[in-house]
Amino acid sequence: MAGLTAAAYLAKAGFNVLLLEKNDRSGGLLYTMNNNGFYFDSGPRALVNSGIVKPILKELEIRWEYYENKISIGIEDQLFRVNSISDLEEYQRILMSLYPDDREDIKNILKVVNELSEYTRVIYEFDNPYFGDQFSNKEYVVKKLLPWTFKFLQALRKFNQFKMPVEDFLHKFTGNQSLIDVLTQHFFRNTPTYFALGYFYVYLDYFYPRGGTGTLKEKLTEKVGEWGGQIKLNKRVNRVIPSESKIVDAEGTEYHYDHLIWAADLKTLYRSLDPVGLNAQITRSFESEKQNILSSKGAESVFILYLGVNRPPSYFKEHGGEHLFFTPSRQGLGEINRSQRVNLIKNFDKVSKSEVIKWLESYCDLTTYEISIPILRDSSLAPEGQTGVMVSCLFDYQVIKNVESAGWYDEFKERLEKRILSNLSTTIFKDVEKDILFRFSSTPLTISKISGSSEGAITGWSFEAEPPVIYKLTDVGKSVLTALPNVYKAGQWAYAPAGVPIAMLTAWHAYQKIIKQSKRKNR
């Protein structure tokens, strides 16, 4: 998405633009596929505006339709829909009914959730002032932009007080590990508190494009072509030679550039870089960056189960709606996702297959699932009277990589599919197993193969260590810089944490750097 966004902006500005894509389609993981009339989204289940996506699309003259995307949250048989911040009261009631001995702890935790959600609202509800020509409107600047800017800076200061991992923070409020797990296990490990506990407001910022989330990449692709940009598919870059302003693909074809934006996996960039001809100072800086990047780790990945179901959409509307975060048990993952997972990875060659399967079954029984049903937003996305369902959960790349190395990847994948389906059939979607028309899945290895993403990560760097890139929102403009002349980075690996909005925002910043540099050259 970063590559397409940058290409569209630069092509619109009149630059001679070439985008090289290693796959047979652009857009990375953002893709909507058709399987016998059932449409599924391979990347995010819906999009978050963040005050970024819609303004960028407006600047790029992209017109499209989109629908509301309401989030529901379910724990066991308790379920509610998020329509506003005030629905935190219902969340509190449900948690108290599930954990009656922790009522006071829950009340105090939800106070923090409400506070951080309000600060998140400040950041998200206002379109980013980077975009458009708002600064020329003095009334807008005085009455809206300046008051919002003060609130924005206050929100950032508050977030700085809540940077610790959310699990650690919640231990200050409660000793109930199950409660902590259920509140946090659908986030990446060590997610900062401000992000995890402030996410309740983000649920209100979701929207769904007509035709699926892949519509976004299709619209951007059209604009790149409309403004004269080129996209070449199936072109894997093998070498980057900054001293010669040249890159070389797997077939040996050379491409010369004035400016290069690397919008893919950063580890791949630094492994591909040839420092020949660079001066000593740049080489030292490059080597330092390289060491930092290659020693860092991507965040968790996901397992996604795709289902064609012979049940009408109305059934699923009554059982969670279009976009549901569902936890089948109040017990929470506990040590299954901590010490047991770590031990499984470290000692995989000493662990029996039956032990791995037992761990897998426990994980499936207790994890949190994100369930998405496209037809409940767009009625054209499944055959009449039937429903396409996507079920995903966070999953550790290294576990499934070890399984593949051990030679039983397909069996593991099959067991994972069946266990998830069994869980759904005994909880939220009773007996759904008997109505399955087809099923298939993607694993962290699938994601790594398609996107070229290290560790199959879907949002860049892990929170378990300090990321090797900029992670302060006020410095996001600097996140695109590298030590190399005329080489910029953009996308989910350029800034932490990152999703589609940040990928597009970093692309805009890279475009801005090129515009300014080109103006200086022309003076």
ABEGO torsion letter per residue (X at the ends): XAAAAAAAAAAAAGBBBBBBBABABBGEABBBBBBGGBBBBABBABBBAGGAAAAAAAAAGBBBBBBBBBBBBBBEABBBBBABAAAAAAAAAAAAAABAAAAAAAAAAAAAAAAAAAAAAAAAABBBAABEAAAABAAAAAAAAAAAAAAAAAAAAAAAAAABBAAAAAAAABABAAAAAAAAAABBBGBBAAAAAAAAAAAAABBBBBGEAAAAAAAAAAAAAAAGBBBBBGBBBABBBAAAGBBBBAAGBBBBBABBBBABBAAAAAAABBABGBBAAAAAAAAAAAAAAAABBBBBBBBBBBBBBBBBAAAAAABGEABBBBBABAAEAEAAABAAAAAAAAAAAABBAAAAAAAAAAAAAABBBBBBBAAAABAAABBBGBBBBBBBBBBBAAAAAAAAAAGAAAAAAAAAAAAAAAAAAABABBGAAAABABBBBBBAAAAAAAAGBBGGBAAEBBAABBBABBABAAAAAAAABBABBGBBBBEAAABOBBBAAAAAAAAAAAAAAAAAAAAAAAX
